[in-house]
Structure formats: C-alpha cells, structure tokens
Amino acid sequence: MAQSLQMAWANTDRIGCAVARNCPNTNWKTYIVCWYYKSGNYLGVPVYGVGEPCSKCDKCDKSTGLCYQ
C-alpha cells in the first residue's frame, strides 16, 4: 500500500522502476525496485495538494482537473 500511495503523492513528479528476474544468489524469483522524486508519504501530510484544480500547473486535463507533464 505504501508504494502505491507514493505514486499518487502530489509532490512526486518522477518515478523510475526496474525489474530483475531469476536473481542469482538470492531466494527471489522477481525483484522490483522503484525510486521516487520528490519523496512523500509522510505521516500527517495530505496526499494531494489543496487548491483550485489546475491552478498550479502549466498543463492540465480540464475534464479531470489534474495536472500532467
């Protein structure tokens, strides 16, 4: 759950993931790693930014009110 919440975090604007299969010298069949920038998922901090839809971005989907890059 924590990883999926990090992907939805308002300040996170970059996500990079990699998958390795049949990792030697481990018990893992599949190993998945993801890095997030800017970090988030802090206790007591809201997931989403508060304000008017599309007010803090250059590109916005007017039908959803969500920013994109």
Phi, psi and omega per residue, in radians:
M1 nan -0.714 -3.092
A2 -1.063 -0.676 -3.125
Q3 -1.172 -0.714 3.132
S4 -1.218 -0.554 3.067
L5 -1.156 -0.695 3.119
Q6 -1.053 -0.647 3.131
M7 -1.164 -0.447 -3.131
A8 -1.613 -0.104 -3.051
W9 -1.061 2.348 -3.029
A10 -1.007 -0.692 -3.082
N11 -1.446 -0.241 3.131
T12 -1.280 2.071 -3.139
D13 -2.153 0.056 3.070
R14 -2.491 2.343 3.106
I15 -2.365 2.272 3.065
G16 -2.259 2.284 -3.113
C17 -2.282 2.657 3.085
A18 -2.433 2.655 3.127
V19 -2.235 2.309 3.035
A20 -2.130 2.387 -3.134
R21 -2.049 2.600 3.134
N22 0.925 0.956 -3.093
C23 -1.158 2.180 3.141
P24 -1.212 2.628 3.073
N25 1.075 0.457 3.076
T26 -2.433 2.948 3.044
N27 -1.616 0.045 -3.073
W28 -1.503 2.311 3.030
K29 -1.457 -0.709 3.119
T30 -2.373 2.359 -3.124
Y31 -2.161 2.142 -3.110
I32 -2.082 2.275 3.129
V33 -2.235 2.364 3.052
C34 -2.282 2.435 3.060
W35 -2.026 2.475 -3.097
Y36 -2.177 2.486 3.039
Y37 -2.488 2.223 -0.036
K38 -1.418 2.552 -3.076
S39 -1.241 2.859 -3.135
G40 -2.788 -2.507 3.130
N41 1.088 0.850 -3.136
Y42 -1.719 2.409 3.133
L43 -1.063 2.250 3.097
G44 1.478 -0.004 3.139
V45 -1.876 2.288 -3.120
P46 -1.134 2.566 -3.133
V47 -1.166 -0.766 -3.051
Y48 -1.815 2.662 3.029
G49 -1.274 2.516 -3.134
V50 -1.707 2.363 3.101
G51 2.696 -3.021 3.110
E52 -1.225 2.399 3.101
P53 -0.973 2.379 3.053
C54 1.195 0.212 -3.076
S55 -1.446 -0.245 -3.069
K56 -2.138 0.503 -3.129
C57 -2.548 2.742 3.104
D58 -1.420 -0.627 -3.110
K59 -2.046 2.290 -3.075
C60 -2.532 2.433 3.002
D61 -1.523 1.852 -3.064
K62 -1.093 -0.485 -3.117
S63 -1.257 -0.520 -3.141
T64 -1.854 -0.344 -3.079
G65 1.311 0.348 -3.103
L66 -1.894 2.457 3.075
C67 -1.340 2.702 3.019
Y68 -2.581 2.923 3.140
Q69 -2.083 nan nan
